[in-house]
């Protein structure tokens, strides 16, 4: 097994992160804007996002994109290069960062199941797509 090409990993991860941030913006400010506002109101919280919170979410998107491509680079020697392996890496990333936290939030009644279901389906597709795109930029050489 070769070493991970850090430069290509960062490149693919940044592109994936840009796509994550675009997707999450559409999801949370258009598709789920009203359900999130209602859920926040029910918890006694403001639905207005502070600039600090926005910066954290943007950073999260880039970290997530980099981790998705890192996971792809890590499993690539075993499963082979290409979009099928990238889709597997994106699915595993979604399981860890999307599904498990949503199950926990639903279990604790922090957010409505319908909101979490819509978000979960959206982010499953998002995770797979951004990982495939980021992985397309990754090379071992």
PAFI-638637 format. One record per residue (C-alpha): residue in one letter; chain; x, y, z. Coordinates in steps of 0.1 Angstrom, whole numbers, plus 2048, in hexadecimal, padded with zeros to 3 digits. Layout:
> aa,ch,x,y,z
> A,A,X,Y,Z .
...
# end
This chain:
> aa,ch,x,y,z
> X,A,800,800,800 .
> X,A,80C,822,7F7 .
> X,A,80B,842,80B .
> X,A,7EE,859,809 .
> X,A,7F4,876,7F1 .
> X,A,7ED,893,80A .
> X,A,7EC,8AE,7EF .
> X,A,7D2,89C,7DA .
> X,A,7BF,893,7FA .
> X,A,7BC,8B7,804 .
> X,A,7B3,8C2,7E1 .
> X,A,797,8A8,7DE .
> X,A,78C,8AF,802 .
> X,A,789,8D5,7FC .
> X,A,774,8CF,7DC .
> X,A,75F,8B6,7F0 .
> X,A,75C,8D0,80C .
> X,A,750,8EB,7F4 .
> X,A,735,8D3,7E8 .
> X,A,72B,8CA,80B .
> X,A,728,8EF,815 .
> X,A,713,8F6,7F6 .
> X,A,6FD,8D8,7FC .
> X,A,6F8,8DF,821 .
> X,A,6EF,903,81A .
> X,A,6D4,8F8,802 .
> X,A,6C8,8DD,81A .
> X,A,6C6,8F3,839 .
> X,A,6BD,915,82B .
> X,A,6A4,90A,810 .
> X,A,698,8E6,814 .
> X,A,697,8E4,83A .
> X,A,696,909,843 .
> X,A,673,907,852 .
> X,A,676,8E5,864 .
> X,A,697,8F1,874 .
> X,A,687,912,87F .
> X,A,66B,8FF,88F .
> X,A,682,8E6,8A0 .
> X,A,698,902,8AD .
> X,A,67A,915,8BA .
> X,A,66D,8F5,8CB .
> X,A,68F,8F4,8DE .
> X,A,68D,918,8E7 .
> X,A,6AA,921,8D0 .
> X,A,6AD,93B,8B5 .
> X,A,6AD,92F,891 .
> X,A,6C4,94C,887 .
> X,A,6E7,93F,881 .
> X,A,703,954,890 .
> X,A,722,95B,87B .
> X,A,737,945,893 .
> X,A,71F,928,88E .
> X,A,720,92D,869 .
> X,A,746,92C,869 .
> X,A,746,90C,87D .
> X,A,72E,8FB,864 .
> X,A,743,907,847 .
> X,A,763,8F9,857 .
> X,A,74F,8D9,85F .
> X,A,747,8D6,839 .
> X,A,76B,8D8,830 .
> X,A,777,8C0,84B .
> X,A,75B,8A7,840 .
> X,A,766,8AA,81B .
> X,A,78A,8A3,824 .
> X,A,781,886,83A .
> X,A,76B,877,81F .
> X,A,788,878,806 .
> X,A,7A0,86B,821 .
> X,A,78A,84D,828 .
> X,A,789,847,802 .
> X,A,7AF,849,800 .
> X,A,7B1,831,81D .
> X,A,79B,816,80F .
> X,A,7A6,81A,7EB .
> X,A,7C2,801,7EC .
> X,A,7AA,7E6,7F9 .
> X,A,78B,7EE,7E3 .
> X,A,79C,7FD,7C5 .
> X,A,79B,820,7B7 .
> X,A,77B,82F,7A9 .
> X,A,758,83B,7AF .
> X,A,74B,81B,7BF .
> X,A,766,81C,7DA .
> X,A,75F,841,7DF .
> X,A,73A,83A,7E3 .
> X,A,742,821,7FE .
> X,A,758,83A,810 .
> X,A,73D,854,80D .
> X,A,723,83C,81B .
> X,A,739,833,839 .
> X,A,740,858,83F .
> X,A,71A,85E,83F .
> X,A,714,842,857 .
> X,A,72D,851,870 .
> X,A,725,877,86B .
> X,A,701,876,85F .
> X,A,6ED,858,869 .
> X,A,6FB,851,88C .
> X,A,6F7,875,899 .
> X,A,6D4,876,88A .
> X,A,6CA,856,89B .
> X,A,6D6,865,8BC .
> X,A,6C3,886,8B6 .
> X,A,6A3,873,8AE .
> X,A,6A8,85C,8CC .
> X,A,6AB,87A,8E3 .
> X,A,68E,88D,8D1 .
> X,A,6A5,8AA,8C9 .
> X,A,698,8AE,8A6 .
> X,A,679,8A0,894 .
> X,A,67E,87F,882 .
> X,A,670,88D,862 .
> X,A,68B,8A8,862 .
> X,A,6A6,88F,86A .
> X,A,69A,877,84F .
> X,A,69A,892,834 .
> X,A,6BC,89D,83F .
> X,A,6C9,879,841 .
> X,A,6BE,871,81D .
> X,A,6CC,892,810 .
> X,A,6EE,88D,822 .
> X,A,6F1,869,817 .
> X,A,6F0,874,7F2 .
> X,A,706,892,7FB .
> X,A,720,87C,80C .
> X,A,722,864,7EF .
> X,A,723,87F,7D4 .
> X,A,73D,895,7E5 .
> X,A,753,877,7EC .
> X,A,752,86B,7C8 .
> X,A,75A,88F,7BC .
> X,A,776,893,7D5 .
> X,A,784,870,7CE .
> X,A,785,878,7A9 .
> X,A,7A0,892,7B0 .
> X,A,7B4,87A,7C6 .
> X,A,7D2,868,7B7 .
> X,A,7EC,852,7C8 .
> X,A,809,85E,7B3 .
# end
